[in-house]
Amino acid sequence: MKQLDKLADRMDRSRNYVVNQAIDQLLDVHAWQVERTKEGIKAADEGRFASDAEMKRIFNKYR
């Protein structure tokens, strides 16, 4: 709770405001993740997959 109080104080907002903002952001991210997951499942069901070469390039990019 100390972090919440500190952030609310720095933002010159109430604790309630900060909590509500955090919940709104969490819900937005969750909704985005659900939609991307559904799109991925649909693509997989349709047989659309990345090739081995594409996956290797992606993995190497983020090593």
C-alpha positions, 0 to 999 in steps of 0.5 A: 500500500505504501507504493500506491500511496506514494504514486497517488501522491506523486500524481496528485490523485487519490488512491482510488483514482490510481487503482481504477486506472490500473484496473482499466489498463489491465483490462485493456491489455487482457482484452488485447491478449484474448483477441490476439489469441483468438486470431492465432487459434483461427490462423492455426485452424486454417493451417496458416503457420510460420515456416521453420525459416521464419521462426528461426529468423525471429528467434535469432533476432531476439537472442 
